[in-house]
Amino acid sequence: MDWHDALDLAIPHPPPTSAEPAALVAAGKKAVRRRRAVAAGGTALLVAAVIGLGSTYAPWRDRAAPPPPIATQSEAGEALGSYPTQPPLSDASPLRYDFDTNEVTLHDGWEEAGRIERKEIRRLLGHDYSQLFLAATNGEKTVYANFMNPTEIAYADAAGTNGKSLGEWAEDVAAHHVEPRWSVGGSIRVGDGWTITREIDNPLGYDLPWDSEAAVAEREGMEVWILFTGNRPKGGGSGEGYGVAYAAPGQTIEGYIAHRDKEIDRDLAASTGGYSASMSEAVEFGDGSELVPAEDGVEILEQVADPDLGEKFADGASRSAAARITVNGKEQVAIAREKDGLTLVYTVEVADGPRSEDRDTRSLEDVLAMVKARETDPETGGGLFP
């Protein structure tokens, strides 16, 4: 699994990318070749762009339907467990629900004060929105709870719901989603009726161009924790991913951040990396399969002929090569293939990791292995070279 796969799994709606085809169009004799190359290669100029851990890294996106659990098994190895978890009985969380047996347990001195079960939930809120809404009271205080699944449970002090009944609160929960928004370097914003009560700047300790931001938001006696991650590369574009969790009494946003950090690090350790690729005219073929600079400011550091990037890349190619190059001092990898008289060249840039100490220089072989993994992936089918 690479970072692109992780993002695909974590973010239902991928963040926008910034491809600039116009910047790739050259003048003079290269223009005709470029038009023919684009016709052969399509318009997929950006492949496997890593523009946000998020989402990894964002376990769910706030929406009307119930989100999947925060703790999920990844291809990286064993699950790390859940956070937050259903808390033990206390005056702050006086009721528990067993999702396997459907049994409700109340804290000493508390009694059930109302419930909305699945049949009524379906009528009010839609199919499978939640398993159970419950209210409990000790005569002085009333607590509402929304049991969606074992790792998504919302609690609210009824005193903070502006006098709403359990049913009114349930409808309000379903109608007003937190809808967090954030851009790298900015502040988290939330949906109507929600209030940010605390912000934590870069809690994951990322280094530019990466950033992270966390916040606590409240509405109608209910609290959620929000964690964003994202980056803003120098070359333009940006992306963000996020996770949201309902706060659990006795647990903290610091615990949630620490748990998410471990999940992100685990997934990064198991990834093959991420890269962006764009069509280029930095190099061209010279004699045979040798690549030579085609623009000022390009230097070739090393190259290989006929790189192994899978059968699709090799099929019908009259010659191909890959090279580690610098363009005005910036290191990239160029991949070129000639097929049916047309030459396609892509330059590949490996995405920076979120922390500077993890940003090791990738060898030419490492980058080619990343590209091969993407181009031979049976699910994505590659996309650089038709």
Phi, psi and omega in degrees: 000132176254179184297327179297317177300316180300318179294318180301320181287328190269332185243106181302326179242101185302141177297158181291151175245169184234083175266140184235081182302326183300327181290347183266355184273121182258163181268173172070216188293340182280345184296315181296316179299321180295316181298318178295322180293318179295322178298325180279326188261355180079193185247013181281086183267351182231120185232133176053042180288127178264105186237010177179126175291330182349256206315340154014346264234357167256110186295329176203155178252131185301130181199175185289320179287153182294135180284157173291164183301151177295315183274114180231150177284127178253169178291350184286340182150206184291148177293151181270005185090191185245151170200124001285167177242165177297120187285161175291163181296135177198178177291339177276331178225076190278005180218141179233152180229128178269112184290342179274317184258351184065021181273137177255132178240136182246148176291153180304132178088000180247152176222155181292136183239005178160154177206152173233115184265180193298323180299314180288326177299317179298322181291318184280319195237350181109163187298129173058030176296319182207162176277321187194136166253135182226152171232142177223148180219152173247015180095337179245329184227144177236136180238133174259149177218141177242109182264094181277309175201173187303337181248004179231094181227125181254132177244147177211136171285121184301335179294340181261012184255017179057040174077014181287144171286172179301316180295318179295320178295319179300317179293324179293320178301317182287333186270339185237097180272154186292328174044060182289143175227148181197145170236146182308128180089355182252197180248153180286135174242154184228172184289170181304135178089344177269147181232128173284120180256346179200139175235145178234116183279125176046058183293341181269358176065039180283158178249147180306140012273010179273158177204163175215157181207139179231157180204156170251131179233148182229150172199133174050045177077004183247145183235140175231155175251138183234135176225121177251147167226152179184176178215164178221089183298154179297331182284000179107163182081163176196167178200153181223148172228158183209163172230149178225140178222142172289132181294140178247131179306136180085355178241164191230160175294330177298320177295321178295316179298316180298320179295315179295323179299318178295320179296318179296314180297321179298315182292323177295320181296331181267356185276158174268000177105176179226155181207160171245147182225137178220150178296146189215160172235026182291327182227166175209169179283137170260237177281134178060229180260018180279133175268141178229152178301140178243358180220158174295147177085004180258130176232134178264121183269319176199158180206160177226146176267150175051057179296145180275099178241020177103166184296322182298321179293318186280334186299118176081359182285133175275333173195155180205159180197162174220148183213147169270122186229168167237139176242107186053041176088350181265126185280137177215174172241129178255136178234128183230143175216136174251128181213130180054036177082358179251141178246126173250133177233130174239142168255137186243132175240128178281134181290141175291141171290164184290338180241137187299327182291346180260007185266071178284147175290130180270136177285167176302318180297320180297315182294318179296326177294321177297315181295318179299318180301320179288316184290336181255008178293120183294338181280319183266331180071016180070221180150346181286311186242115181287000000 
